[in-house]
Amino acid sequence: MRVKVCGMMTESDVAACAGAGADALGFVVEYPRQVPWNIGRERARLLSRMVPPYVSAVLVTSGTDPGRVLELAECMKPGVVQLHGDETEAEVREAVDLLAGGLGLKVVKALRVDASRNLELERERRGLVERALAFQECGVDGLLLDSMTERMPAGTGVPISWGAAREVREAISIPMILAGGLTPSNVSEAIRTVEPYGVDVITGVEGGERGRKDPEKVRRFVEACRRAF
């Protein structure tokens, strides 16, 4: 089970999450909406250099301007780029061409679900699967399911329907990563229910200060992922 911890902001975040055994560390870089984890490209470049061997540094940003994403990737030199905005299929295809074709980078597209909707409805599930298949056709290497709200484009702390997530996972042929409201307490159950390729966490391992990782929560989260099966 691959584990990504997102929202690295400090040297201690990187050290704690890598030390706990995370497979990937996410850096939210120049995101167009106000979120607690946003950092600039130079800061991301410096922090990503601290990521140890065999751990992936992931650039997380909006891909609605593929050219700008290419600039960020050339500056930070990540292992993976995660498009976490309102990208159209055309924008995703262009980003994949630039990042995968030009730099040899893996690209993950986030498929965000409105947390206020009841995804247990069959019509909602069908729509979610159709969107997932459409982005798969754009050539991305993986699909990440996450929740969003009117106020927060990510990092909501609200789970999505695990039943709907499993249906998406069974419908697509590329790796699916589960995010949204995961914590050390519920991630084992989520993994057993959905059986994703990997999981992604941000607010679920934070401490008292928003945006800062709690090393003990990170350790418990990673351990819960490893013993899920």
C-alpha positions in Angstrom: 0.0 0.0 0.0 1.6 3.3 -1.1 1.2 6.2 1.3 1.5 9.9 0.4 1.5 12.6 3.0 0.7 16.0 1.4 1.2 19.6 2.4 5.0 19.7 3.2 5.9 23.2 4.4 8.9 22.8 6.6 12.1 20.8 6.9 10.7 19.1 10.0 7.6 18.0 8.0 9.8 16.4 5.4 12.0 14.6 8.0 9.1 13.4 10.1 7.0 12.1 7.2 9.9 10.4 5.4 11.1 9.0 8.7 7.7 7.5 9.4 7.9 5.5 6.1 5.7 7.6 3.7 6.3 6.6 0.1 5.6 10.1 -1.3 5.6 13.6 0.0 3.3 16.3 -1.6 4.3 19.9 -2.0 1.4 22.3 -2.8 3.0 24.9 -5.0 1.5 28.2 -6.2 -2.0 26.9 -6.0 -4.5 29.6 -7.3 -6.8 29.4 -4.3 -6.0 30.2 -0.7 -5.1 27.0 1.1 -2.9 26.6 4.3 -0.2 24.6 2.6 0.7 26.8 -0.4 4.4 27.5 -0.9 6.4 29.1 -3.7 8.4 27.3 -6.3 11.8 28.2 -4.8 10.7 27.0 -1.3 9.4 23.8 -2.9 12.6 23.3 -4.8 14.7 23.6 -1.6 12.4 21.3 0.5 12.2 18.7 -2.2 16.0 18.4 -2.2 15.6 17.0 1.4 13.4 14.1 0.2 15.5 10.9 0.7 16.2 8.3 -2.0 13.3 6.0 -2.9 10.7 8.5 -1.7 8.9 10.5 -4.3 8.5 14.3 -4.3 5.1 15.2 -5.7 4.3 18.6 -7.1 0.7 19.4 -6.4 -0.8 22.4 -8.3 -3.6 23.5 -10.6 -3.0 22.4 -14.2 -5.4 24.8 -15.9 -2.3 26.5 -17.3 -0.1 23.6 -18.6 2.8 25.9 -19.5 3.0 27.2 -15.9 2.9 23.7 -14.6 5.9 22.8 -16.8 7.8 25.8 -15.4 7.1 24.7 -11.8 8.2 21.1 -12.7 11.4 22.4 -14.3 12.2 24.4 -11.2 11.3 21.8 -8.5 12.2 18.6 -10.5 9.7 16.4 -8.8 9.2 12.7 -9.5 5.4 13.1 -10.0 3.1 15.9 -10.8 -0.5 16.0 -9.4 -3.0 18.1 -11.2 -5.4 19.2 -8.5 -7.6 21.9 -10.1 -10.5 22.3 -12.4 -8.6 21.1 -15.5 -10.5 20.4 -18.7 -9.7 17.2 -20.6 -7.9 19.2 -23.2 -5.7 20.9 -20.5 -4.9 17.5 -18.9 -3.9 16.1 -22.3 -1.6 19.1 -22.9 -0.1 18.8 -19.4 0.6 15.1 -20.0 2.3 15.8 -23.3 4.5 18.5 -21.7 5.3 16.7 -18.5 5.5 13.0 -19.6 6.7 13.6 -23.1 9.0 16.5 -22.4 10.4 15.6 -18.9 9.5 12.0 -18.5 7.3 12.7 -15.4 4.4 10.7 -14.1 1.1 12.6 -14.0 -1.7 12.0 -11.5 -5.1 13.7 -12.0 -7.3 14.5 -9.0 -11.0 13.8 -9.4 -12.6 15.9 -6.8 -16.1 15.1 -5.4 -18.5 17.6 -3.9 -18.6 16.5 -0.2 -22.2 17.8 0.1 -23.5 15.3 -2.5 -24.8 11.8 -1.7 -22.6 9.7 -3.9 -24.5 6.5 -2.9 -27.0 7.4 -5.6 -26.5 5.2 -8.7 -26.8 8.2 -11.0 -24.0 10.0 -9.1 -21.8 6.9 -9.2 -22.3 6.5 -13.0 -21.3 10.2 -13.5 -18.2 9.8 -11.3 -17.1 6.7 -13.2 -17.6 8.4 -16.6 -15.5 11.4 -15.4 -12.8 9.0 -14.2 -12.7 7.1 -17.6 -12.6 10.4 -19.5 -9.5 11.5 -17.6 -7.9 8.1 -18.0 -8.2 8.5 -21.7 -6.2 11.7 -21.4 -3.1 9.6 -20.7 -2.6 10.2 -17.0 -0.7 7.6 -15.0 -3.0 7.6 -12.0 -6.3 9.0 -10.7 -6.8 10.4 -7.2 -10.2 10.7 -5.6 -10.6 13.5 -3.2 -13.4 15.5 -1.6 -14.0 19.3 -2.0 -16.3 21.8 -0.5 -17.4 25.3 -1.5 -14.7 26.8 0.8 -11.9 24.2 0.3 -10.7 22.7 -3.0 -8.9 20.0 -1.0 -7.9 19.2 2.5 -11.5 19.2 3.6 -11.3 16.4 6.2 -14.5 15.0 4.8 -14.5 11.4 3.4 -16.0 10.6 0.1 -18.2 7.5 -0.4 -15.9 4.5 -0.2 -18.5 2.4 -2.1 -18.4 4.9 -5.0 -14.6 5.0 -4.8 -14.4 1.2 -5.1 -16.7 1.4 -8.2 -14.3 3.8 -9.8 -11.3 1.7 -8.9 -12.9 -1.3 -10.5 -13.8 0.6 -13.7 -10.4 2.1 -14.5 -7.2 0.4 -15.5 -4.8 2.8 -14.0 -3.8 3.1 -10.3 -6.4 4.9 -8.1 -5.4 6.8 -5.0 -7.9 7.4 -2.3 -8.0 10.7 -0.4 -10.5 12.8 1.6 -11.1 12.6 5.3 -8.6 9.8 6.0 -7.2 9.6 9.5 -5.1 7.0 11.5 -8.4 5.8 12.9 -10.3 5.1 9.6 -7.6 4.5 7.0 -7.3 0.7 7.6 -11.1 0.3 7.0 -10.9 2.5 4.0 -8.2 0.5 2.4 -10.0 -2.8 3.1 -13.2 -1.4 1.6 -11.8 0.3 -1.5 -8.5 -1.6 -2.1 -6.9 1.4 -3.7 -3.4 1.5 -5.2 -2.5 4.1 -2.5 -3.8 6.6 -0.1 -3.2 10.3 0.4 -3.6 12.3 3.6 -3.2 16.0 4.6 -5.4 17.3 7.4 -5.8 13.9 9.1 -2.2 14.0 10.3 -2.1 17.6 11.4 -1.5 18.8 14.9 -3.0 21.8 16.7 -1.7 24.3 14.1 -3.3 24.0 10.7 -0.8 23.1 8.1 1.7 21.5 10.4 2.2 17.8 10.6 2.0 15.9 13.9 4.9 13.3 13.8 3.0 10.9 16.0 -0.2 11.0 13.9 1.9 10.5 10.7 3.6 7.4 12.3 0.2 6.0 13.3 -1.3 6.7 9.9 1.5 4.9 8.1 1.4 2.0 10.5 -2.4 1.6 10.0 -1.9 1.5 6.2 0.8 -1.2 6.5 -1.4 -3.5 8.6 -4.7 -2.9 6.7 -4.4 -6.4 5.1 
